[in-house]
Amino acid sequence: MNFLRGVMGGQAAGPQPSGAETIQKLCDRVASSTLLDDRRDAVRALKSLSKKYRMEVGTQAMDHLINILQTDRSDSEILGYALDTLYNIICNDEEEEQDESEDEAAQKQADDLGAQFTEQFVQDSEHVTLLLALLEEFDFHVRWPGVKLLTALLKNQCVQVQGIILVSPMGVSRLMDLLADSREVIRNDGLLLLQQLTKSNAAIQKIVAFENAFERLLDIITEEGSSDGGIVVEDCLLLLVNLLKNNSSNQNFFKEGSYIQRMKPWFEVGDDNSGWSAQKVTNLHLMLQLVRVMVSPVNSPGATASCQKSMYQCGLLQQLCTILMATGVPADILTETINTVSEVIRGLQANQDYFASVNAPSNPPRPAIVVLLMSMVNERQPFVLRCAVLYCFQCFLYKNQKGQGEIVATLLPSTIDANSISAGQLLCGGLFSVDSLSNWCAAVALAHALQDNLTQKEQLLRVQLATSLGKPPVSLLQQCTNILSQGDKIIRRGSKVQTRVGLLMLLCTWINNCPIAVTHFLHNQENVPFLTAQISENLGEDERLVQGLCALLLGICIYYNDNSLENYTKEKLKQLIEKRIGKENFVEKLGFITKHELYSRAAQKPQPVFLSPEQMLFDHEFTKLVKELEGVITKAVHKSSEDEKKEEEVKKTIEQHDNIVTQYKELIREQDAQIQELKEQVASISSQNEQMQTTVTQQLAQIQQHKDQYNILKLKLGKENQNQSNSQGDSSQVNGLQTEELTQLREEVEELRKQHTLLQAQLHDKDALINNLRSETAEGSAGRSDNTELLKELEALRSQVESQSAEINQMTTERQELLRRAEAGSADAVSSSGGSLDAAKMAEVESRLAAQTTETDRLKEEVKSLSESRAELEQQLATATSTVAILQTEQAKLQTEVQESKKEQDDLLMLLADQDQKILSLKQKLKDLGETVDDEDDLDTRDQTDDDFEEDEDED
């Protein structure tokens, strides 16, 4: 302990040991001390030295500290010291805070030291498993340093530690429990731990998501105040971004769990948006990023469209548009909001239509698109904001032919409104502005209004521009080509690379797959010479891209040429290229586009992201167009006239075949229409037939009804005639109809009598069955009385056996007593001095022993016989018990059958009563008809029925 006091700051005599020696002695004390207090003090001392002597403590004490974690699990204090010490030697954050003034080499050495100790710790996966087990301890001094240590391990060796945690049973679940800890320090550090854990590991991201992470994180964000919250909200949002980014399974789970709806309150902003704190800006920025993750263009189209629909239906898109049009919003939040709205509406018609209907709160109200385009072509606006507006406009027009038509319509002469600013006017103003960035943005925006839309390409050819006073207007296409060909004569900045690249991309998109636009372009005599001159010149590095785009534009003119102009047919243009440029040189210049370093960057994703305005050269959709056209243009240039003729012949043949196929298709359509018409006729005829059959059935029923009425009237008329002719012979002068009815009634009476007899027989059988059941029940009760007697006899036998066993035990005790006495008498006789024995006494003892032995044998025989009789009685008892159970079961069955028989008997009696009523009614009818009816059967039946009722009542 004196040594520890010296280490912890006490003064000691003599020279002071070095740091390495002190650490070595402390490690020896940790390894060899048997008292827990000594080990705890040594580990505490190592913790205090771990920051200053990080290298020495890490190399000498790590194994001892891990051993402490394994063996001293019962003491939370020493565990906390050990975990803190390991954290100090592994984590690099402390070094960064202390050594800010050191050079980069020293900092890199410190980072390497942390990575080295981390690698040493995770070499054995059991160490990480042990650390996960320690996180289950609720003690603050154990759980908190454990969380920090695991976070440091993940920072230094993320992939390896992730693999160990992934295969550890309940490893991720233990870490998720940290979010439910009531102590905010542990919960907040748990968020940092999960951030490191979920980086670039889809399997762990799925497990964390299905551990109800979304629900917990959104609850924490709400509790902390959403966008007005602190850094805890930021940590939660970062973790959500990790879980959802590039993970389609988690995105689908987030959408299906209705968590998108819970994001809407985050974006509720008030009228006064001044004075936003830096933390609120960060939080809202991350919230917007989270929305973009769900609708990112890199996701699958189906999942993106589903999330876009949910955001529109829950009102999230409307809330974002409110922020977009609000005042006082910070510039970076406004920029990110524009990017978010862009991806929410991209490619979904319903969202795009809603965005087109949004108006800015101005006087008079202006469409949001117009307000945004005003910012894009304004060179005083921030560069990132202008890029965001361009991206928003591109997303609004993506797969939106309706929106494309509306934009192009604002440029047509018939729709221009001089009193208001339209989107088309802003694009034209930006296209011919003095700012090259505005030129490029306007050209790209206008190109997106023509993307994959042949109708709008043809409509845009009608646009006329007034260049100056006193000169006739020129078309928009002509003005763009004039800027390219004449350069400084029209606009000084026309020669700038960015402006020229933008105009060339617009022209290529415009005339692509549009032969009419190609014809308009070639109609200007100056265009083709300008393009060939640009391609053939040997210009600098900056101009090579312009040469490549000119080659692409000329190639499109060849590929989509309909040969309507004699001077610029396909063949003549290819001859011109071969003479002026050379085919190989032309193809080489065309390849300059894809070889440019900014081309591959623009081709990666749709959003225009540039570090500086000078890098703004390529558009994402245009890179797709170049990739599509480069190969076909190369083939078109190398084709000879013979190949062209063959190809034309093949095309004509194909067209002929297509025409034949079209004719057959039309014939088949006509036949299908005829078949469908015939089917409809058959269906109508079938329905008419069914209606007619129904009418016939109704008419037949009416005829039958009329016949019945006629027969009744005829019968009444016959009776009246008979009464008038002869009132005494009613019974003998019945007409044919009355005789037939009388015979039918007699047959019914006979049938009812037979049924009555059969029911009587069934009733007697049931009575006999009931009597048998009653007798069996009585026998069962007698059997139960016999069983009771057997049980009584068995009890008597048991008592007798017990008394006999008691007598046997008593006899055995007496015999042992006699034997003991005999042995004692023998010993006394042997020890007597004279050695003379009393012969009479010995004889008496022997005789008694013999008698006792005989009695013992007899008792053994009796015990054996009693045991056998007892076993027999027990067997009889078991048999009697089973017999009783069987009898009870049979009794239950008999009672059930008795109840059923009684129920059946009641039913039979009801049937008999009904039959009696029927017989009486029939007899009454016979009497009315004049027949003589004997009432004895009726009386007998009634007497028998009364007797049966009396017998049943007696039995009950």
KEMAR-153513 format. One record per residue (C-alpha): x, y, z. Coordinates in pm, whole numbers, padded with zeros to 5 digits, always signed. Example, Ala and Ser with C-alpha at 12.3 -4.5 7.8 and 13.67 -1.06 7.14 Angstrom:
2
+01230-00450+00780;+01367-00106+00714;
This chain:
956
+00000+00000+00000;+00295+00235+00061;+00394+00172-00299;+00047+00266-00421;+00048+00579-00210;+00372+00679-00375;+00224+00622-00717;-00094+00814-00637;+00098+01123-00530;+00252+01063-00191;+00611+01164-00125;+00865+00886-00091;+01231+00897-00002;+01495+00807-00255;+01498+00835-00633;+01157+00830-00811;+01095+00534-01045;+01032+00597-01413;+00689+00575-01569;+00758+00239-01733;+00889+00093-01405;+00586+00220-01216;+00350+00070-01471;+00538-00260-01458;+00506-00273-01080;+00135-00188-01101;+00083-00465-01357;+00261-00709-01123;+00040-00598-00838;-00275-00648-01054;-00159-00995-01155;-00037-01119-00816;-00255-00953-00552;-00510-01176-00387;-00703-00896-00219;-00962-00720-00429;-00880-00383-00270;-00517-00408-00378;-00611-00494-00736;-00866-00211-00741;-00607+00043-00624;-00358-00080-00883;-00612-00053-01167;-00707+00296-01046;-00341+00396-01063;-00312+00254-01416;-00615+00460-01518;-00453+00780-01391;-00134+00702-01587;-00304+00580-01907;-00329+00922-02071;+00026+01034-02000;+00189+00696-02059;-00047+00561-02321;+00213+00352-02500;+00348+00186-02184;+00008+00114-02031;-00122-00027-02359;+00169-00262-02415;+00208-00385-02057;-00135-00371-01896;-00387-00464-02166;-00384-00838-02096;-00414-00777-01719;-00706-00539-01771;-00887-00792-01991;-00826-01055-01723;-00983-00819-01467;-01293-00793-01686;-01318-01171-01694;-01251-01253-01329;-01376-00959-01120;-01729-00935-01262;-01877-00900-00915;-01708-00564-00838;-01845-00282-01052;-01584-00030-00936;-01281-00222-01060;-01466-00301-01384;-01526+00070-01440;-01157+00152-01380;-01048-00122-01621;-01289-00009-01895;-01183+00355-01856;-00818+00257-01883;-00880+00054-02200;-01076+00345-02346;-00791+00588-02275;-00531+00375-02454;-00755+00289-02755;-00941+00615-02821;-00773+00886-03028;-01006+01172-02932;-00822+01256-02614;-00495+01273-02799;-00650+01506-03053;-00772+01738-02781;-00439+01745-02599;-00208+01761-02899;-00376+02019-03116;-00053+02216-03134;+00154+01916-03246;+00237+01857-03606;+00058+01614-03835;+00324+01347-03797;+00274+01328-03421;-00103+01315-03466;-00073+01037-03723;+00150+00843-03482;-00117+00875-03212;-00382+00751-03454;-00166+00457-03550;-00118+00377-03183;-00495+00361-03126;-00541+00141-03432;-00259-00088-03310;-00413-00135-02964;-00757-00185-03120;-00625-00457-03347;-00459-00625-03046;-00786-00613-02851;-01009-00754-03126;-00772-01033-03227;-00967-01253-02991;-01337-01218-03066;-01417-01327-02710;-01297-00987-02588;-01569-00808-02787;-01824-01067-02673;-01717-01005-02313;-01763-00633-02366;-02115-00691-02502;-02197-00898-02193;-02073-00619-01966;-02314-00376-02135;-02600-00568-01972;-02481-00440-01633;-02709-00160-01521;-02442+00006-01304;-02355+00345-01452;-01979+00304-01384;-01974-00013-01594;-02221+00054-01874;-02106+00403-01969;-01731+00328-02011;-01830+00005-02188;-02033+00202-02444;-01749+00447-02499;-01493+00168-02538;-01704-00019-02793;-01757+00305-02988;-01381+00364-03000;-01325+00007-03122;-01577+00060-03402;-01410+00386-03507;-01068+00220-03535;-01162-00128-03670;-01519-00091-03793;-01552-00388-04028;-01390-00643-03797;-01588-00538-03489;-01911-00531-03692;-01851-00890-03797;-01798-01003-03438;-02112-00825-03315;-02315-00962-03605;-02239-01326-03519;-02270-01270-03145;-02605-01398-03005;-02830-01104-02922;-02537-00870-02985;-02730-00602-03173;-03030-00637-02940;-02814-00559-02639;-02693-00242-02805;-03050-00141-02896;-03142-00161-02527;-02917+00142-02472;-03181+00364-02636;-03426+00271-02362;-03187+00368-02080;-03334+00639-01859;-02993+00803-01814;-02950+01048-02101;-02571+01023-02104;-02582+00652-02179;-02867+00693-02427;-02684+00968-02617;-02357+00773-02627;-02561+00473-02738;-02674+00678-03038;-02311+00749-03127;-02232+00378-03089;-02516+00277-03323;-02401+00536-03577;-02063+00368-03596;-02218+00021-03590;-02453+00080-03886;-02201+00234-04123;-02193+00050-04458;-02334-00276-04320;-02673-00363-04466;-02720-00674-04248;-02675-00482-03922;-02892-00199-04058;-03177-00444-04117;-03145-00597-03771;-03142-00255-03605;-03445-00146-03808;-03644-00455-03713;-03553-00399-03348;-03803-00110-03359;-03532+00150-03411;-03748+00383-03623;-04016+00410-03356;-03764+00479-03079;-03565+00734-03276;-03872+00928-03388;-03999+00931-03029;-03666+01072-02910;-03674+01339-03183;-04025+01441-03078;-03931+01447-02708;-03625+01662-02778;-03824+01921-02973;-03785+01813-03338;-03595+02077-03539;-03564+02303-03233;-03389+02025-03039;-03023+01993-02957;-02743+01769-03068;-02937+01458-02964;-03179+01524-03251;-02884+01555-03485;-02747+01217-03368;-03087+01053-03417;-03115+01194-03769;-02765+01077-03860;-02853+00729-03741;-03177+00733-03945;-02982+00837-04255;-02741+00547-04196;-03030+00301-04167;-03215+00417-04479;-02948+00521-04728;-02909+00265-05008;-03110+00008-04811;-03430-00074-05000;-03555-00315-04733;-03538-00054-04458;-03689+00211-04685;-03986-00014-04758;-04021-00093-04385;-04009+00280-04305;-04280+00356-04561;-04504+00061-04467;-04477+00157-04100;-04635+00499-04176;-04325+00677-04049;-04325+00919-04345;-04640+01079-04203;-04457+01147-03877;-04200+01359-04061;-04450+01626-04163;-04449+01821-03830;-04072+01865-03859;-04112+02118-04141;-04372+02344-03985;-04222+02694-03984;-04378+03013-03858;-04405+03356-04012;-04101+03485-03827;-03802+03285-03953;-03530+03521-03838;-03264+03424-03590;-03233+03052-03657;-02973+02886-03437;-02690+02691-03594;-02821+02368-03439;-03168+02422-03587;-03016+02478-03930;-02816+02155-03893;-03119+01959-03774;-03343+02082-04055;-03069+02015-04307;-03047+01653-04190;-03426+01620-04196;-03430+01730-04558;-03152+01485-04635;-03362+01209-04478;-03650+01293-04711;-03413+01287-05008;-03281+00946-04907;-03634+00805-04941;-03689+00950-05293;-03335+00943-05428;-03307+00876-05806;-03061+00594-05732;-03337+00395-05557;-03555+00154-05752;-03823+00341-05953;-04110+00157-05788;-03995+00229-05434;-03925+00594-05517;-04269+00644-05674;-04438+00482-05374;-04259+00714-05130;-04338+01015-05349;-04708+00927-05342;-04702+00890-04964;-04532+01228-04923;-04794+01396-05140;-05087+01223-04969;-04974+01306-04616;-04907+01673-04699;-04528+01661-04669;-04477+01800-05019;-04714+02088-04943;-04517+02165-04627;-04189+02170-04820;-04337+02408-05077;-04441+02634-04789;-04077+02653-04674;-03978+02713-05037;-04196+03024-05060;-04138+03147-04702;-03931+03454-04622;-03635+03471-04386;-03527+03109-04443;-03146+03067-04440;-02987+03027-04782;-02846+02678-04725;-03181+02553-04594;-03358+02708-04892;-03112+02543-05130;-03154+02201-04968;-03534+02246-04966;-03529+02313-05341;-03323+01999-05396;-03563+01799-05176;-03874+01925-05357;-03700+01843-05685;-03659+01476-05599;-04006+01448-05443;-04170+01557-05771;-03925+01392-06014;-04103+01161-06256;-04444+01156-06078;-04719+01336-06267;-04944+01411-05968;-04661+01575-05771;-04544+01769-06076;-04897+01900-06137;-04921+02014-05776;-04588+02192-05796;-04701+02371-06113;-05003+02504-05920;-04797+02649-05632;-04788+03029-05629;-04550+03259-05449;-04703+03497-05190;-04644+03806-05406;-04869+04074-05548;-04975+03977-05806;-04919+03603-05731;-04661+03438-05951;-04604+03067-06010;-04328+02917-05800;-04153+02799-06118;-04125+03156-06247;-03988+03282-05914;-03727+03006-05909;-03621+03071-06271;-03575+03438-06184;-03320+03327-05923;-03149+03092-06169;-03080+03357-06433;-02979+03618-06175;-02600+03625-06156;-02609+03783-05808;-02764+03472-05653;-02537+03211-05488;-02399+02948-05723;-02535+02651-05527;-02882+02809-05522;-02879+02850-05900;-02771+02487-05941;-03055+02377-05713;-03312+02575-05914;-03185+02420-06236;-03216+02072-06080;-03570+02155-05966;-03667+02263-06316;-03515+01949-06466;-03706+01726-06220;-04028+01914-06293;-03993+01836-06666;-03865+01478-06622;-04118+01244-06794;-04369+01532-06789;-04487+01604-07141;-04768+01817-07007;-04521+02042-06825;-04295+02053-07130;-04586+02171-07341;-04673+02442-07090;-04316+02576-07086;-04283+02578-07465;-04630+02739-07498;-04505+03044-07305;-04263+03110-07596;-04515+03082-07877;-04647+03409-08026;-05011+03328-07958;-04963+03281-07582;-04719+03560-07490;-04857+03802-07232;-04679+04137-07233;-04800+04227-06883;-04648+03928-06701;-04321+03746-06693;-04336+03386-06811;-04096+03097-06782;-04020+03110-07154;-03926+03478-07140;-03691+03414-06849;-03525+03124-07034;-03475+03332-07347;-03340+03619-07140;-03094+03388-06970;-03002+03223-07299;-02881+03553-07447;-02759+03710-07124;-02414+03858-07069;-02354+03597-06795;-02214+03274-06937;-02349+03071-06641;-02698+03203-06714;-02649+03107-07079;-02556+02752-06986;-02837+02708-06729;-03102+02849-06964;-02980+02631-07254;-02988+02315-07040;-03331+02405-06896;-03472+02461-07244;-03317+02134-07362;-03505+01951-07087;-03829+02106-07215;-03760+01925-07545;-03630+01596-07406;-03797+01297-07580;-04083+01517-07702;-04105+01544-08082;-04414+01764-08071;-04248+02036-07865;-03936+02026-08081;-04150+02108-08382;-04348+02370-08187;-04029+02547-08076;-03938+02603-08441;-04224+02858-08453;-04065+03084-08189;-03956+03422-08336;-03721+03669-08165;-03678+04042-08225;-03305+04105-08226;-03298+04483-08281;-03508+04770-08412;-03557+04784-08783;-03458+04423-08845;-03696+04137-08912;-03742+03877-08637;-03546+03556-08653;-03629+03214-08524;-03488+03087-08198;-03297+02817-08382;-03144+03073-08616;-03044+03300-08327;-02867+03013-08147;-02673+02920-08459;-02589+03284-08525;-02431+03312-08182;-02223+03005-08251;-02116+03094-08604;-02065+03472-08583;-01928+03484-08230;-01810+03832-08141;-02024+04002-08403;-02339+03945-08200;-02236+03884-07841;-01887+03921-07716;-01924+03640-07476;-02043+03404-07747;-01695+03265-07781;-01680+03156-07417;-01657+02780-07383;-01937+02752-07130;-02184+02947-07344;-02093+02759-07660;-02115+02421-07487;-02460+02508-07354;-02586+02619-07696;-02442+02312-07868;-02609+02080-07613;-02939+02261-07674;-02907+02225-08053;-02810+01858-08033;-03107+01782-07809;-03338+01987-08029;-03261+01830-08369;-03210+01478-08232;-03473+01242-08378;-03648+01537-08546;-03593+01549-08926;-03789+01874-08959;-03555+02050-08715;-03255+01905-08903;-03392+02053-09225;-03440+02393-09061;-03086+02380-08926;-02932+02285-09262;-03138+02549-09443;-02906+02814-09301;-02615+02815-09545;-02364+02923-09281;-02415+02640-09033;-02243+02351-09209;-01931+02550-09312;-01899+02675-08955;-01920+02322-08811;-01669+02179-09055;-01431+02467-08988;-01456+02420-08614;-01395+02044-08641;-01102+02068-08881;-00908+02335-08689;-00633+02246-08446;-00738+02439-08138;-00624+02437-07777;-00722+02201-07498;-01024+02408-07394;-01164+02412-07747;-01144+02034-07800;-01473+01984-07621;-01640+02238-07852;-01496+02050-08151;-01640+01723-08020;-01985+01878-07975;-01972+02029-08325;-01889+01683-08460;-02185+01540-08269;-02417+01806-08409;-02299+01742-08764;-02335+01367-08713;-02696+01411-08600;-02758+01611-08916;-02634+01312-09117;-02813+01039-08921;-03156+01208-08907;-03137+01368-09254;-03443+01302-09472;-03257+01421-09789;-03510+01698-09848;-03234+01951-09925;-03035+01872-10237;-02720+02047-10124;-02710+01872-09786;-02815+01514-09837;-02657+01237-09633;-02417+01143-09908;-02304+01499-09973;-02247+01566-09604;-02036+01251-09574;-01835+01352-09880;-01784+01692-09724;-01655+01531-09405;-01423+01304-09599;-01276+01594-09801;-01260+01868-09538;-01206+01674-09216;-01139+01309-09280;-01347+01026-09138;-01088+00913-08887;-01028+01269-08769;-01404+01323-08740;-01447+01011-08523;-01150+01114-08311;-01296+01460-08252;-01630+01301-08167;-01457+01092-07900;-01330+01407-07725;-01667+01437-07550;-01659+01109-07357;-01290+01146-07278;-01343+01473-07093;-01296+01445-06716;-01619+01633-06638;-01823+01400-06862;-01790+01099-06632;-01867+01313-06326;-02190+01444-06482;-02293+01095-06590;-02297+00961-06232;-02617+01121-06100;-02889+01358-06223;-02824+01638-05974;-02582+01899-06110;-02311+01919-05843;-02014+02138-05933;-01736+02279-05719;-01714+02598-05923;-01906+02762-06211;-01620+02687-06450;-01679+02312-06410;-02042+02346-06519;-02015+02199-06870;-02215+01874-06898;-02573+01780-06816;-02666+01431-06696;-02936+01372-06958;-02706+01496-07231;-02444+01237-07133;-02708+00969-07197;-02774+01119-07540;-02403+01117-07627;-02369+00755-07519;-02665+00664-07739;-02558+00855-08051;-02181+00812-08059;-02189+00460-08200;-02464+00513-08456;-02306+00832-08587;-01971+00658-08629;-02139+00382-08829;-02335+00633-09034;-02019+00826-09132;-01826+00512-09235;-02108+00372-09446;-02055+00391-09823;-02318+00491-10076;-02372+00128-10168;-02430+00042-09805;-02670+00331-09785;-02858+00203-10087;-02870-00147-09947;-02986-00014-09617;-03252+00194-09791;-03365-00111-09984;-03380-00311-09664;-03574-00028-09505;-03815-00021-09798;-03857-00396-09777;-03915-00371-09406;-04161-00089-09466;-04345-00302-09721;-04355-00590-09479;-04470-00348-09212;-04742-00223-09445;-04856-00579-09514;-04851-00657-09145;-05041-00334-09081;-05304-00432-09336;-05344-00774-09177;-05366-00611-08838;-05639-00381-08963;-05822-00678-09114;-05792-00865-08786;-05919-00560-08599;-06220-00541-08833;-06291-00909-08788;-06256-00870-08413;-06504-00584-08426;-06746-00794-08628;-06708-01088-08391;-06766-00859-08097;-07076-00718-08266;-07210-01069-08337;-07143-01168-07977;-07342-00870-07860;-07627-00969-08094;-07621-01326-07964;-07628-01197-07609;-07925-00971-07683;-08112-01256-07860;-08039-01487-07566;-08177-01234-07324;-08487-01189-07540;-08531-01567-07552;-08510-01589-07175;-08768-01315-07141;-09002-01494-07385;-08961-01823-07199;-09047-01647-06877;-09357-01498-07043;-09463-01840-07174;-09424-01994-06829;-09637-01723-06678;-09903-01771-06942;-09909-02149-06886;-09955-02091-06516;-10244-01858-06587;-10402-02118-06821;-10373-02385-06554;-10529-02150-06303;-10817-02083-06539;-10863-02458-06592;-10882-02517-06217;-11138-02241-06182;-11337-02393-06468;-11337-02737-06305;-11456-02591-05975;-11737-02403-06144;-11831-02716-06337;-11839-02916-06014;-12063-02661-05844;-12293-02653-06146;-12318-03033-06146;-12408-03037-05775;-12680-02780-05828;-12826-02979-06120;-12828-03298-05918;-12999-03132-05624;-13272-03010-05855;-13327-03347-06032;-13312-03585-05740;-13258-03473-05383;-13265-03836-05239;-12988-04004-05439;-12698-03779-05355;-12465-04061-05250;-12540-04290-05547;-12545-04023-05823;-12208-03872-05779;-12054-03765-06106;-11719-03889-06235;-11527-03617-06066;-11681-03683-05720;-11616-04060-05747;-11252-03994-05833;-11211-03762-05536;-11379-04018-05304;-11141-04292-05420;-10843-04066-05357;-10963-03990-05004;-11007-04360-04929;-10652-04432-05049;-10521-04157-04826;-10712-04303-04529;-10566-04648-04594;-10219-04505-04622;-10261-04316-04296;-10386-04635-04126;-10076-04822-04243;-09853-04544-04115;-10044-04548-03788;-09990-04925-03749;-09621-04888-03829;-09582-04611-03575;-09762-04821-03314;-09516-05105-03376;-09221-04869-03346;-09370-04736-03025;-09398-05087-02876;-09034-05154-02975;-08922-04840-02801;-09123-04936-02490;-08953-05276-02486;-08614-05112-02526;-08689-04879-02234;-08792-05172-02016;-08471-05356-02105;-08266-05052-02021;-08443-05018-01689;-08379-05379-01606;-08013-05343-01702;-07996-05034-01483;-08140-05235-01195;-07885-05509-01256;-07615-05245-01258;-07731-05123-00918;-07731-05484-00793;-07380-05522-00926;-07283-05211-00736;-07427-05363-00414;-07223-05681-00479;-06921-05466-00531;-06984-05295-00198;-06995-05634-00025;-06667-05734-00188;-06510-05416-00062;-06629-05488+00289;-06484-05842+00277;-06159-05701+00147;-06137-05456+00436;-06201-05740+00682;-05925-05947+00525;-05690-05653+00542;-05759-05606+00914;-05706-05979+00975;-05376-05970+00789;-05263-05672+00992;-05351-05848+01323;-05166-06161+01214;-04865-05955+01117;-04869-05798+01463;-04882-06143+01628;-04590-06259+01409;-04385-05958+01510;-04466-06026+01878;-04364-06392+01847;-04042-06297+01672;-03960-06059+01956;-04026-06332+02221;-03807-06578+02030;-03520-06332+02016;-03559-06269+02389;-03547-06645+02462;-03238-06687+02248;-03070-06402+02430;-03157-06559+02767;-03030-06900+02653;-02699-06754+02547;-02670-06569+02876;-02744-06895+03069;-02483-07084+02867;-02221-06819+02941;-02299-06838+03314;-02268-07215+03308;-01931-07205+03130;-01790-06949+03372;-01889-07143+03687;-01597-07292+03883;-01730-07644+03908;-01820-07684+03542;-02123-07886+03652;-02440-07801+03459;-02799-07831+03560;-02913-08094+03311;-03279-08040+03383;-03252-07670+03319;-03065-07724+02994;-03313-07973+02873;-03594-07736+02950;-03424-07458+02760;-03359-07680+02458;-03714-07801+02454;-03838-07443+02467;-03606-07349+02184;-03729-07638+01974;-04088-07539+02042;-04018-07180+01953;-03845-07285+01631;-04141-07499+01533;-04381-07217+01615;-04170-06978+01409;-04181-07203+01104;-04553-07241+01140;-04597-06863+01163;-04383-06816+00852;-04609-07055+00662;-04914-06864+00784;-04759-06532+00682;-04686-06669+00336;-05038-06799+00292;-05183-06470+00418;-04967-06274+00176;-05090-06485-00112;-05450-06441-00001;-05387-06068+00032;-05256-06049-00325;-05559-06235-00448;-05786-05996-00260;-05607-05696-00407;-05649-05843-00755;-06017-05899-00684;-06040-05540-00562;-05885-05408-00885;-06118-05623-01092;-06416-05499-00891;-06303-05138-00933;-06275-05176-01313;-06612-05348-01316;-06760-05055-01126;-06610-04808-01377;-06747-05010-01669;-07089-05028-01504;-07088-04655-01443;-07001-04592-01809;-07275-04826-01922;-07517-04660-01684;-07436-04319-01837;-07487-04461-02186;-07816-04620-02078;-07937-04297-01928;-07851-04118-02253;-08036-04380-02455;-08333-04356-02218;-08345-03981-02270;-08322-04026-02647;-08591-04294-02640;-08818-04067-02439;-08758-03790-02688;-08834-04023-02979;-09144-04149-02799;-09265-03794-02754;-09208-03731-03124;-09400-04048-03211;-09685-03942-02987;-09694-03607-03161;-09702-03784-03498;-09983-04011-03376;-10180-03714-03258;-10136-03545-03594;-10242-03862-03773;-10548-03892-03553;-10643-03541-03644;-10592-03621-04014;-10801-03943-03983;-11079-03756-03808;-11079-03488-04073;-11084-03751-04349;-11364-03941-04183;-11553-03619-04151;-11503-03560-04522;-11623-03916-04596;-11927-03856-04381;-11991-03533-04566;-11969-03724-04892;-12221-03976-04767;-11993-04271-04693;-12057-04498-04395;-11763-04479-04153;-11701-04717-03863;-11595-04533-03545;-11472-04844-03353;-11117-04815-03487;-11110-04461-03379;-11235-04553-03032;-10981-04836-03002;-10703-04612-03114;-10796-04349-02864;-10824-04608-02581;-10484-04753-02673;-10328-04411-02688;-10475-04324-02348;-10339-04651-02204;-09993-04572-02345;-09998-04228-02187;-10096-04380-01851;-09816-04638-01873;-09561-04368-01954;-09674-04159-01662;-09644-04461-01429;-09296-04538-01556;-09190-04175-01507;
